[in-house]
Amino acid sequence: MNEWRRMHPAAIVTVFFRQLKDFLFPLIITFFAGGNASGPLPVNWIFLLLVLFIIMSSIMKWIFFRYRLIEKELQIHYGIFVKKERFLRSQRVQSVDITAGIIQRMFGLVRLNIETAGGGAEAEASIQAIRREEADIIQAALIQKSSAAEATEDFSGDGISAEPSEPSFSWKVPMSTIFTAGLTSGRAGIIFAALAGLYSQVGNFLPDAWVEQSIGILIELSYWFIIGGLLVTALLSWLVSSAWTLVQHGNFEVNRTGNDLEINWGLLERKQITLQMHRITCIRFISNPARQALGMWAVYIDSAGGSTERGQNSIMLLPLIRQKQLHTFMEQIDDTALIPEKVNKLPKRAARRYMFRASVFWWLVFIPTVIWVPYGWAAAVVPLFFTWWGWICYKGSGMKVDEKQLIIRQRAWSAIYNFVPKRRIQYLENTQSFFQRRRRLYTVSASVISSVTGRTVYLRDVDEKDEAVYFSWYQKTWDRAARTQKKGF
């Protein structure tokens, strides 16, 4: 692949739709305003010119985009009026993602996204339409795969040929589990609100006589219609949420080959991310109340590399897994990240602070409700519930340290286990507010490198004695490093 190449012509279509999204707002305005405009340049002509500009721009971007792979460096030349060059060396590449949208899959192609150590929320480089064989070659060359059967170069014309090695561990998530993930996700509530808003606008598109007649029937049905409508909307929301999750995360598969972890998912748009195990900086288990009732957890990882979901700090390792299977799975990924039998609990004097933070807003709302609303005292169930939930959050929080990692268990709406390797902690910090000082409590936080802005995990209201133990545990790392450096000199 030492010769300059262009993307597959299908890239023109993918670039066109990407630019179409960027010009969506002016296109909508000019399209709907076109029939009412007049003058030397009618608005509908502007709409046609915009579409023509996007088409020509897509073609020109395809023509001027070239790439080649020389040893372990990917070189890219692009730009229509301003020529640009980009050189990506394997030493700086953090992750190489392979995805396949609807257009790419129609032509048997994939899209290649490359992220480097200096990258932000967007990919450092992206090749929109490329053969899968070429994508695998570039990926193998840039991320320096640890498998025994690495790619070897062939400069005769077609490039590098590589024999993929079999993964040492593979895990496929059943479609039924992904469907359950959709049913138990918070996305159903968002869809419910959207459907409710859609129903409220239906009357604007119906004849007035039909609407008046329907209102009369609905008044007779009274509460039965309201209850039935809510149930149907909730059921429809759950079904849409589950279908959306199936399309987004269907055929979810995790493969490990040596030091490389490969994650594949998606039905319509097939995505793949390959990262190296030693770049993982944090592992998190998350379970909301519905999933906890089913004994199921979602697994996320933070990496010093990037994420395929732009703007997201974390990479989904598993959309959902039963707790009984979680132990077996994590033994193959990281046998230190296992749910401990117990953690160091927070002191009893911290319970009041957790209950206060969870319920203070609702108690403030309850006071005027009692004064001005008839039977307002019945609303006390709301602040009482959140007071009780604050107690649950207090009981579900704690910390633990062992030789290699820090474990922080948090509880807000969801239960979260954070497993932070000791060697990956950038800094450990304690803070103490005025009210915490009175109760001899601290907030302990640990910061790690993540894909976009980094991640900080923290726990509030830790006992001062435990806080000293945690910092003593972390201080040993720096003392050992200092002794090692001194011996080196």
N, C-alpha and C positions, 0 to 999 in steps of 0.2 A: 504493500500500500504506500510505496514511496512516491508514486505518481499522483499529481493533482486530480481530484475527482469532484464531480458535482453530485448533488442529491438526486434521488429519483424524481422524475417529473411530477409525481403525485404530490411532492412538496408544495407545488404551486397552489393546489387546492387547500392544503392544510394552512398555509400562510394566508391565503385569501380569507378563510373563515376566522382566523385569529385577528386579522385586521378589521374584518367586518364587525367583530365584537367591540373593537376600540372605537369605531365610527358609528356605533349603533344609535346613539342619541341624535346626532345631526341627521342621520338617514331617516329616522322616524319623523322628525320635525319636517324635513323637506318633502317626505312622501305624503303626509297628511295635509300639508299646507299647499301642495302643488296645484290643486284645483281652484284655489281662491286667489292665486297671485297673478299679476300681470306686469308688463314692463318689458324692457329690452332683453332681460334674462329671467324668464319665469322660473319659479321655485322647482317645478318638476324637472326642468333641465338641470338644475343644480343637483338633484337626486341622481339623475343619470350620469352626470359628470363625476360625482363622488364614487359611484359604482365602477365606472370605467377607470378612475384613478386607482382604486383598490386592486382591480384586475391587473392593470399594467404594473403597479408597484409589486404585486406578488410575482409576476413573471420576471421582472428585473432583479428582484432579490434572489430568485432561484438561479438566474444566469450568473450573477456576480458572487455567489457563495461557492467556495471551493475548500476542500480539506484534503489532508494527507497525513499518514502516520509514518514517522521515521523513528525506528527503534521504539523508545518509550516516550515519545513526544508527539502530541497531536497539534498540527498546525492548521489554522483556519484563516482564510482571506475572505473578507466580505465588505459590503458597503457600495452604494450606487454612486453617490456624488463624493462622499468622503471615504476613501479607502482605509480599511482597518485590518490589522493583523493580530492574531491571538495565538500564543504558544502555550500549550498546557503540558507540563512535565508530570511524570508519574509521581514524583516526590511530593507535589503539592495537591494532587487530586485526592479528595476525601471520599467521594462516592460517584459511581456511574450508574444512573437509573435507565432502565429500558422500559418503555411503555408502548402500547399499541392501541390507538384509537380506532374508531369505526373506519375512517378513511384509510389509515395504514393497513388495517386488517383486510380490507377489500383488495389491496395490491400485494399482500403478503410481506408487508414492511413493518418497521418499528420506528419509534422516535427515541433518540439518545440524548439524555440530559447529563451534563458533567458539572460537578461542583468541586470547588477548590477550597483551600484553607482560608482564602481571603474573600470567599463568596458571601453574599447576603441572602435575602429571601428569594432571589431569583437565581436560576442556574447560571453558572459562569459561561457555559456554551451549550448550544442545543442544535442537533442535527435532526430536522423534522421528518425526513423520509429516507431510510437506509435499510439495506437488506439485513436480515437477522444475523447472517454469518459474519458480515462486516462489523456489526455492532458487538458481537461476542469477541471478535478479534481486538477491537479497540478497548473493550472493557477489560479483557485479560491483560493487555499491555499496560493500561494506565493504573489499575488498582493492584497490580502485581499479585495475582492470585497465588495462594499458598499451596494449591494442589500439585501433586507430583507431575501431572500431565499438563504443563504450561504450554502456552502457544509458542511456536517457533516460526520465524519469519521466512517467507518465500518471496523474493523480489522479482519473480518472473512476470508478474503482471497482475494476477488476481489477488495477491496479497498473502496473508498469513493463514495457515490451516492449523486448526487445533482440535485435538481429540478431547471432548469433555469428559471429566472424570465423574464417577458415580458418587453421589453424596453419602457421607458416612451416617447421616441422620436425616430423616424426612418425616414431616408431620402435615397431614391434610386435615383441614377443618370441614366437617360434614356440612352439607347445605342446610340440614335441619337446625344445626347450632347457629349458623349465620341468620336463619329466619328468626330464631329465638332472640338473637342480638338485636334485630330490628324491632321486635315486639317490646323488648325491655329498655330500649334506648329512649332518651329524652326527646328525640326527634318527633315522636308521635304527638307530643304536646304542641310543638311548633306547627305541625301540619293541621292539628285540630283547630288552632287559632286561625290559620289561613283559610280553612274550609268555612269556619263560622263567618269570617269576613266576606267570603265569596257568596254565601247564602244571603247575607244582608243586601247584596247588590242585585240579586236576581230580579227583584220587583221592577227595577228600572228598565228591564228589557222585555217586560210582558205587557199586554194590553191592560188599560185601567179597569175595564169591565171585568176581565178575568181575575184581576187582583182583588177587586172588591168582593166578588163572589167567593173567592178562596178564603178571604179573611173571615167571612161569615161562617164558613165551615170550620175553620180553625178555632174560632171562639167557642163553638159548640163542643169541639173535641177537648178544649181546655188543656189541663195538665198532662193528659195522656199523650197528646201530640208533642208537647215540649219534652217530656221524658223520653219518648220514642225517638224524637229527632236527635237528642243528645246521645242516646245509645248508638244510633246508626252512624252519626258523625264520628264518635269515638272508635267504633269498629272499623269504619273506613280509614280513619287516621292510622290505626295500627296496621292495617293491611298495606296501605301506601308506604308506611315507614319500613315494613318488612320487605316489600318488593324493592324499594330503593336500596336497602342494605344488601339484598341479594345481588342486585345489579352491580353495586359498588364493590362488594367484597366477595362475590361468588368465586368458587374454586380457589380459595385461600390456601396457600401452601408455603411451608417453611422448610428449607433445605440447608444443611450444614456440611461443608466440605473443608476439612482442615480448619483453618482460621477464618474462612469466609462464610458469611451468613447471607443466604439468598431468600428474599421474600417475594412471592408472586400472588397477585390477586386481580379481580375484576372480570366481569362477563363481557360487556360491550367494549370497554377500554381496558385492555390487559396491561397491567403495570408490573414492573420488576425493580427491585432495589437490591444491590449487593454491597455489603459493608463488611469490614473486618472486625473480628470479635474484640481485639485489643483496643478498639476505638470507643467501645461502649462505656459511657460515663455514669449511667444511672438506669435502673430497671424499676418499673412501677407496676403494681397490681391494683386495679381499680374495680370496684363493684358497688353499684347503687343498691338501694333497699330491695328492689324487685329481683335483681340478680343474686343478691345475698340470700334471699329466700329460696332460690333455686340452687344455691351453692356453686355459683359460677363467677368467674373473674375475666376481665380483659387485661391484656399485658401490653405495656408500652416500653420502649427503650429510648434513651437519649444517647446521642452519639456525637463524637467530635467531628464527624462528617455531616452530611446534610440529610434532609428529609425530602421524600418525593412529594409530599403535600406542601406546596409553597406557602411560606408564612407560618407553618406549624413547627414547633420546636421538637415534637416527639414523632417517633415512627411506631406505627402499630405492629406489634409482633404477633399478636393473636387477637381477633375480634371478640372471642369468648371461649372459655374452656372450663370444664368442671374442676372443682378443687381437688378431687381425687386424682384427676389426670394431670393437674398442674405440676405436682411433684415429679412425676415421670418425665414430663416435657422439660422442666428446668434443669434436671440432672444432665441433660444432653446439651444445654445451652450455657448455664452457669450454675453449678451445684451449690454455690453459696447463697443464691437468691431463693430461699425457701421460707415459707411462712413459719416463723418461730412459734414454739409452744406458748411462750409468754414474753412480754417486754416490760421494761421498767415503767410502772404506772406514774401518773402525775400525782402530786400531793393533794390531800383532801381540800386544802385551802384554795386550790385552783378551781374547784367545782363551781363556786359562786360566780367567778368571772366568766366561765363558759356559759352558764345559764343566763347571765346578764346580757352578754353580747348577742346571744341567739334570740332573746325575747324583748329587749328594751324598746325597739321600734313598735312592736305590736301592743305593748302595755301603754305606750303613749297614744296610740290610736284608740285603744279601748276606753280611755278616760273620757274624751268628748262623746264617744258613742253612748256611754251609760247616761250622760247628762242630757243629750238632745234627741236620742233615738228611743222610741217606745220599745220596751223589752230589750234594751241594749245590753243588759247584763248577760243575755244568752251568748253574746259575742265573746265572753270570757274564755270560751273553749279554745279560741285561737291563740291568745298569749300563753295560756296554760300548756297548750301543745308545744309551742316553741320553747317554753321553759323546760319542759320534759326533754325536748330534743337537744337542748344545750347540755343536759345531764348525760344523754347518750353520747354526744360528741366528746365530753370529758372522759367518760368511761372507755371510749374507743380510741384514745390517743395515748401515745407512749413512745419511748426510745430504747434502743439497745445497741451496744457496740460489741464486736468481737475482734479477733485479730486482724481481719482483712477488710471489714466494712462497717458502715453506720446504717442502722435500720431505724427509720422514722415511720411510725404508724399515725395517720391522721384520720379524722372523721369530720367532714362537713355535711354535705348531703350524701356523698359517697364515701365508702371506706377506702383508704389508700395506704398501701405499703410502699415505701421508698427504700430501695437498696442501693446505697452509694458506696462504691469501692473506696477504701481509704486513700489509695494512691491517686484517685481521680479528683479528690476534693481540692478545689483551688484555694479556698479559705473557709475556716470555721469561725463564726461570729456570734457574739452574744450581745443582746441589747436589753435594757431595763428601763421601763417607764416609771413615772412617779408612783403610780398605783401599784405596780409590780414591786417596787422597792419596799413599800410598806409591808408586803407579804413575803418578801425574800424569794421572789420568783424572777425567772429570766426567759427571754425568747432566744432559742438557739437556732441558727440557720447555717446551712452548708451550701456552697456554690460550686457548680460543676460546669464544664464546657458543654454547650449544646449547639444545635445546628444554626440558629439565627441569633438569638440574643443571650444565650446561656440559660441555665435553670438554677433556681434557688429553692431548696426544700427547707422548711422550718417547722418548729413546734413551739407553741406558746406555753408560758407558765410552767416552765421546768423548775424543779426544786434546785435551790442554790448548791446543795451538796452534789446532786447529779450533774449539774452544769460543770462543776470543778472536775468531776471524773471524766466527762467527755473531752474537755480541753486537755487534761493530762494525757488521755489516750491519744489525742491528735498530736500533742507536743512531742511524743516519742518518735514520730515520723521525722520531724525536723531535726531532733537530736541525733538520730541515726544517720540522716543524710549529712549532717555537719561532720560527724566522725568519719564517714566514708570519704568525704571531700578532703578532710585533713590528712588522712592516710595517703590519698592520691598525690598530695603535694610532698 
